[in-house]
Amino acid sequence: MALNGISGLSTKQLKQNAKLSAAATKRSADGRPSTLDTSLLPSVYTNNTVTTQSHPSGLAQGRPWTIGPPPPSYSVAPRASSINEGTGLGTVFDITTTNVVDGTTLYYTVTGNVTGADFASGSLPSGSFTINSDAGTVSFDLKADALTEGSENYALQIRTGSVTGTVVATSNTVTINDTSLTPTYAFGTIPTSIDEGSAGTFNVTTTNVSNGTTLYWTVATNSGDFGTTSGSFTITSNAGSFTVTPTADSTTEGSETFTVALRTVSTSGTVVATTGTVTINDTSTFTPLANPVELATNSDFTNGTTGWTAGGGFGTYSYTSSNQVALYNGELYFTFQLRTVSQTMDVSSVIANTASFTATVNIRHQEKGGAATYTQVDTYTFTVVFKNSSGATVTTKTTGLSNAPQNATDVDLTLNRSEIPATFGTITSAVVSVSGIDSGYWNGNHGPIVKYITLTAS
């Protein structure tokens, strides 16, 4: 019977080659990889012609195979199957090999349910080491991360070529025992109330927080009452403190409250504790004005428009163009296009002692031809814009849009100190304005008419 079909081959050369190929496959399967050297064959065939070859070794065992070096082997084992996090020399791994030349560089990486935060280096360990006498070691430190997270596991992989090369051995799993304690944060003694302009001390207590750790605080509510709304301090022996100072303003506004938040990492970090409410005692006082002070430079328009401006300027009663406000007998007549008269008044000299500002406009509507029946429709807006020294608006008071009254009427806009307690004292000027428009072609005898505008501090 033919052996694997070899005896049925047509020439002795083909039969010899087939037998050698089968022998090579068998040697490899037996763990005896070797290389065929045809020069060691006692005879070779060309077709059916035989050629005898002599060799000094004669028919020694192993001809015609050249045996190569035995293959290398690798193993890695941890010296401990479990270890506490933060241990000085975290883990030591022993690597043993066979048939590896001294001085050979091997590489290692880590695998498992761990991250760089679990290691002292801050990253997953990887690197290289050298084999000598078929042995090598790898070691690295574990980090005590102060995070209660449970046990974790990892293993060391040995690689050839590079840290991304072929994995040739993997250690048994090493368990990292979680010895961390989650830190806690709380406010200790804090003030129940603080006088504005005075510093209040806030004490913080912690557990499991390292000496020298920086924590942060922020004013969590009513931060507008503070010049400084955040800061930092250091924990020593699980304790620390900081001060908070409400702004000493000049506004009598009554008591206010605030809270403070404790944060980690930064002033925008995670809030880990918050105080209860702390009262700000209002220590501001002011002496009310003995008598009202009228601040308008023109309390009426009998003597002209000094201090006032108008879009298009001021005309006379007989002026029929549409681009001016007419001045006649001490009154301002608005054209049929929307016009505005305004004046900016300095109030800085009285602001410290003023309880309120009252702006007044005396306004009426005149019918065409002096008719007694109210048939024409006109509108006006009376506005006071209070500003600070930078020109920014603090607050605005306005009537909104309304028909001018049939008869001359005083319309008041009052700003009380209690309406804007935090910023009242910053007001330095008031811009008083009246905008008006009549309902048809202006000829000087109908539309909104203003007699005077005043601003009074009381």
C-alpha positions in Angstrom: 0.0 0.0 0.0 1.3 3.4 -0.8 2.6 5.5 2.2 0.6 8.8 2.0 0.7 8.3 -1.8 4.5 8.6 -1.9 5.2 5.2 -3.5 3.0 6.2 -6.3 5.1 9.2 -7.3 6.7 8.9 -10.7 10.4 9.4 -9.9 12.7 8.7 -7.0 13.5 12.4 -6.7 9.8 13.2 -6.0 9.6 10.3 -3.6 12.7 11.5 -1.7 11.5 15.1 -1.5 8.0 14.0 -0.2 9.6 11.9 2.5 11.9 14.7 3.7 8.9 17.1 3.8 6.9 14.7 5.9 9.8 14.2 8.2 10.2 18.0 8.7 6.5 18.3 9.6 6.8 15.5 12.2 9.9 16.9 13.8 8.3 20.3 14.2 5.2 18.7 15.7 7.4 16.9 18.2 9.0 20.1 19.3 12.3 19.5 17.4 12.4 22.3 14.9 15.3 21.9 12.6 16.6 22.9 9.2 17.2 20.4 6.3 20.7 20.5 5.0 20.7 18.5 1.7 24.5 18.4 1.6 24.3 16.0 4.5 22.2 13.5 2.6 24.1 10.2 1.7 22.5 10.3 -1.7 20.3 12.5 -3.8 18.2 11.8 -6.8 17.7 13.7 -10.1 14.6 12.1 -11.5 15.7 8.4 -11.1 19.4 9.0 -11.3 21.2 8.7 -7.9 24.2 10.6 -6.8 26.2 9.4 -3.8 27.5 12.1 -1.3 30.2 11.5 1.2 30.6 13.4 4.5 33.3 13.4 7.2 30.6 12.6 9.8 29.5 9.6 7.9 26.0 8.4 8.7 25.9 10.1 12.1 22.6 10.5 13.9 20.6 13.4 12.8 21.8 13.5 9.2 20.5 15.4 7.2 19.0 17.8 9.9 20.8 20.8 11.4 19.4 21.2 14.9 18.8 25.0 15.8 18.9 26.5 19.3 16.1 25.4 21.6 13.2 27.9 21.8 13.0 30.4 24.7 10.4 30.2 27.4 9.1 32.9 29.8 7.2 33.0 33.1 6.4 35.8 35.6 5.2 35.5 39.2 4.3 38.2 41.8 6.0 37.8 45.2 2.7 38.5 46.9 -0.8 37.7 45.8 -2.3 40.8 47.6 -0.9 44.0 48.9 -2.2 47.2 50.6 -2.4 50.4 48.5 0.3 52.9 49.3 2.9 50.2 50.2 6.4 51.6 49.7 7.5 49.0 47.3 4.1 48.2 45.7 4.7 44.9 44.0 7.8 42.9 43.0 7.5 40.5 40.0 10.1 37.8 39.3 10.6 36.9 35.7 12.4 33.6 34.8 13.3 32.4 31.3 15.0 29.6 29.5 17.2 29.8 26.4 17.3 33.6 26.6 20.7 35.3 25.9 22.1 37.4 28.7 21.5 41.1 28.2 18.3 40.6 26.3 15.7 43.4 26.8 12.2 42.5 27.6 9.2 44.7 28.2 6.3 44.9 30.6 2.7 46.3 30.8 -0.1 46.1 33.3 -3.6 44.7 32.7 -6.7 44.6 35.0 -9.4 46.8 36.6 -6.9 49.5 37.6 -6.1 53.0 36.3 -3.1 55.3 36.5 -4.5 56.9 39.7 -3.8 53.6 41.5 0.0 53.9 41.0 2.5 56.3 42.5 3.7 57.3 39.0 0.2 58.5 38.1 0.0 56.3 35.0 -0.3 52.6 34.3 3.2 51.1 34.6 5.1 50.1 31.5 8.8 49.8 30.6 11.7 47.5 30.1 14.1 45.3 32.0 17.2 43.1 31.2 17.5 39.4 31.5 20.7 38.0 33.0 21.2 34.3 33.9 17.6 33.7 32.7 16.2 36.0 35.4 14.9 39.6 35.8 12.6 41.6 38.2 10.1 44.4 37.8 8.7 46.5 40.7 6.6 49.7 41.2 4.8 51.5 44.0 1.0 51.7 44.6 -0.7 54.9 45.6 -2.8 55.5 48.7 -5.5 57.5 46.8 -7.8 58.4 49.8 -10.8 57.1 47.8 -12.9 54.3 49.2 -13.3 52.1 46.1 -13.0 48.5 47.1 -10.4 45.9 46.2 -8.8 46.0 42.7 -6.9 43.4 40.7 -4.2 43.5 38.1 -1.5 41.4 36.4 1.8 41.9 34.8 2.4 41.1 31.1 5.8 40.3 29.7 6.4 41.3 26.0 9.1 41.0 23.4 10.2 43.7 21.0 8.5 46.7 22.7 5.8 47.6 25.2 3.3 46.9 22.4 5.0 43.7 21.3 3.9 40.1 21.6 2.7 39.0 25.1 4.8 35.9 26.0 3.8 35.6 29.7 1.2 36.9 32.1 1.4 36.8 35.9 -1.2 35.6 38.3 -3.6 38.3 39.5 -2.5 40.6 42.3 -5.2 42.1 44.6 -4.8 45.7 45.8 -6.4 45.9 49.2 -8.3 49.2 49.6 -7.0 50.8 52.8 -8.3 54.3 52.0 -10.8 56.2 54.1 -13.2 58.7 52.4 -12.5 62.2 53.7 -15.4 64.1 55.4 -15.9 67.9 55.6 -18.0 70.0 58.0 -18.3 73.5 59.3 -17.5 73.7 63.0 -18.0 77.0 64.9 -19.4 79.7 62.7 -20.8 83.2 63.6 -24.6 83.5 63.7 -24.3 87.2 62.8 -21.6 89.6 61.5 -21.6 93.4 61.6 -21.2 94.8 58.1 -17.5 95.8 57.7 -16.4 93.3 60.3 -14.7 89.9 59.7 -16.4 86.7 60.8 -14.4 83.5 61.4 -15.6 80.2 60.0 -14.0 77.0 61.4 -13.9 73.8 59.3 -13.3 70.2 60.6 -12.4 67.2 58.5 -11.5 63.6 58.7 -8.9 61.7 56.6 -7.6 64.9 55.0 -3.8 65.2 54.7 -1.9 68.0 56.3 -1.3 70.8 53.9 -4.4 70.1 51.8 -5.9 73.4 50.4 -9.7 73.8 50.6 -11.7 76.7 49.1 -14.7 78.8 50.2 -17.2 80.9 48.3 -20.1 83.1 49.4 -23.1 81.0 48.2 -26.0 83.5 48.6 -26.2 87.3 48.5 -22.7 87.7 47.2 -23.4 91.3 46.2 -23.0 92.3 49.8 -19.3 91.4 49.8 -16.1 92.8 48.2 -14.3 89.5 48.4 -16.6 86.5 47.7 -14.1 83.6 47.7 -10.8 82.4 49.1 -8.7 79.4 50.2 -7.1 78.0 53.4 -5.0 75.0 54.5 -6.0 72.0 56.6 -3.7 71.1 59.5 -4.5 68.2 61.8 -8.0 67.9 60.1 -8.9 71.5 60.9 -8.7 74.9 59.3 -10.4 78.4 59.3 -11.0 81.5 57.2 -12.7 84.9 57.5 -15.5 86.5 55.6 -16.2 90.2 55.7 -19.5 91.9 54.5 -19.0 95.2 52.8 -19.6 98.3 55.1 -21.9 100.3 52.9 -23.6 103.6 53.8 -27.1 102.3 53.1 -29.6 101.7 55.9 -31.2 98.6 54.6 -32.0 96.3 57.5 -30.5 92.9 58.3 -29.6 90.5 55.5 -28.5 86.9 55.4 -25.9 84.8 53.5 -24.4 81.3 53.3 -20.9 80.0 52.6 -20.0 76.9 50.6 -16.9 74.8 51.2 -15.2 73.4 48.0 -12.4 71.1 47.0 -9.9 71.6 44.1 -10.8 75.2 43.4 -13.3 78.0 44.0 -15.5 76.4 41.3 -14.9 72.8 42.6 -17.3 70.4 44.2 -19.3 71.7 47.1 -18.6 69.4 50.1 -20.3 71.4 52.9 -22.6 74.5 53.2 -23.3 76.7 56.3 -26.7 77.6 57.6 -27.7 81.2 57.2 -25.6 83.9 58.8 -27.1 87.4 59.5 -25.4 90.6 58.3 -26.2 93.3 61.0 -26.9 96.6 59.3 -24.7 99.2 61.0 -25.2 101.9 58.4 -26.8 105.1 59.4 -27.6 108.3 57.6 -29.0 111.7 58.7 -32.1 112.6 56.7 -32.1 116.0 55.0 -33.5 118.7 57.2 -35.4 120.2 54.2 -36.1 118.9 50.7 -33.6 120.0 48.1 -34.7 120.8 44.6 -32.0 119.7 42.2 -33.4 120.7 38.8 -31.6 123.7 37.3 -35.0 124.9 35.8 -38.1 124.3 37.9 -40.1 125.8 35.0 -39.4 127.1 31.5 -40.4 130.7 32.0 -36.9 131.9 31.7 -35.8 129.5 28.9 -34.3 126.1 28.7 -31.0 126.4 30.5 -29.6 122.9 31.3 -32.1 121.1 29.1 -31.6 119.6 25.7 -34.0 118.6 23.0 -33.8 116.6 19.8 -33.8 119.3 17.0 -33.4 122.0 19.6 -36.0 124.5 20.9 -38.1 126.7 18.6 -40.8 129.3 19.3 -44.6 128.9 19.4 -44.9 130.2 15.9 -42.4 127.8 14.5 -44.2 125.2 12.3 -41.4 122.9 11.3 -41.6 119.3 12.6 -38.0 119.1 14.0 -38.2 121.2 17.2 -39.9 121.5 20.5 -41.6 124.9 20.7 -41.1 127.1 23.8 -44.0 129.5 24.4 -45.0 131.4 27.6 -42.8 129.2 29.7 -44.2 125.9 28.4 -42.8 123.3 26.0 -45.0 122.2 23.1 -44.1 118.9 21.4 -44.3 118.5 17.6 -46.2 115.7 15.7 -42.9 113.8 15.6 -41.6 112.1 18.8 -39.3 114.5 20.6 -37.4 114.3 23.9 -36.3 117.0 26.4 -33.8 115.9 29.1 -31.4 117.1 31.7 -28.6 115.3 33.7 -28.5 116.4 37.4 -25.7 115.8 39.9 -27.0 114.3 43.1 -23.7 113.3 44.7 -23.8 116.1 47.2 -27.0 114.9 48.9 -27.0 111.1 48.3 -25.6 110.2 51.7 -28.5 111.8 53.5 -31.3 111.3 51.0 -34.2 109.0 51.9 -35.9 109.4 48.5 -35.8 111.2 45.1 -39.0 112.5 43.6 -39.1 113.6 39.9 -42.2 115.6 38.9 -43.5 116.6 35.5 -46.3 119.1 35.1 -48.0 118.0 31.8 -51.3 118.7 30.1 -52.9 118.1 26.7 -54.3 121.0 24.6 -57.0 120.4 22.1 -56.9 122.0 18.6 -58.3 125.5 18.7 -58.6 125.2 22.5 -61.6 122.9 22.3 -62.9 121.6 25.6 -63.6 118.1 24.3 -60.7 115.6 24.4 -60.6 114.3 20.8 -57.0 114.3 19.8 -54.8 111.4 21.0 -51.2 112.1 22.1 -48.7 110.1 24.2 -45.8 110.8 26.5 -43.2 109.0 28.5 -41.7 110.4 31.8 -38.4 108.7 32.8 -35.6 109.1 35.3 -32.4 107.1 34.9 -30.2 107.0 38.0 -26.5 106.3 37.3 -23.3 105.7 39.2 -20.0 107.6 38.8 -19.0 105.3 35.9 -22.1 106.2 34.0 -23.7 102.8 34.4 -27.4 102.6 35.1 -28.3 101.7 38.7 -32.1 101.8 38.3 -34.8 103.4 36.1 -38.2 104.8 37.0 -40.7 105.5 34.3 -44.5 106.1 33.8 -44.6 104.0 30.7 -46.6 105.2 27.7 -49.8 107.2 28.5 -52.1 109.9 27.2 -51.3 113.3 28.6 -54.0 114.4 31.0 -56.7 116.9 29.8 -55.8 119.3 32.6 -52.3 120.4 33.8 -51.3 117.6 36.3 -48.2 116.9 38.4 -46.9 113.3 37.7 -44.4 112.0 40.3 -41.8 109.3 40.0 -40.3 108.5 43.4 -37.2 106.3 44.1 -37.0 105.2 47.8 -33.8 104.2 49.5 -35.3 100.9 50.5 -35.9 99.9 46.8 -32.2 99.4 46.0 -30.4 99.1 49.4 -27.2 97.5 48.1 -26.4 100.2 45.5 -28.4 103.3 46.5 -25.3 104.9 47.9 -23.5 104.6 44.6 -25.9 106.9 42.7 -24.2 110.1 41.6 -26.5 111.5 38.8 -30.1 111.4 37.5 -31.1 111.8 33.9 -34.7 113.2 33.8 -36.5 113.1 30.5 -40.0 113.6 28.9 -40.8 112.3 25.4 -43.9 113.4 23.7 -45.7 113.4 20.3 -49.0 115.0 19.2 -51.5 113.1 17.0 -51.5 115.2 13.8 -49.7 118.0 11.9 -48.3 120.3 14.6 -49.4 123.9 14.3 -48.8 124.9 17.9 -52.3 124.6 19.2 -52.7 120.9 20.3 -50.6 118.1 21.7 -48.7 117.4 25.0 -47.5 120.5 26.8 -45.0 120.5 29.7 -44.9 123.5 32.2 -42.0 122.3 34.4 -39.9 119.3 35.5 -38.3 119.0 38.9 -36.1 116.5 40.8 -36.3 116.8 44.6 -34.2 115.0 47.2 -36.0 114.5 50.5 
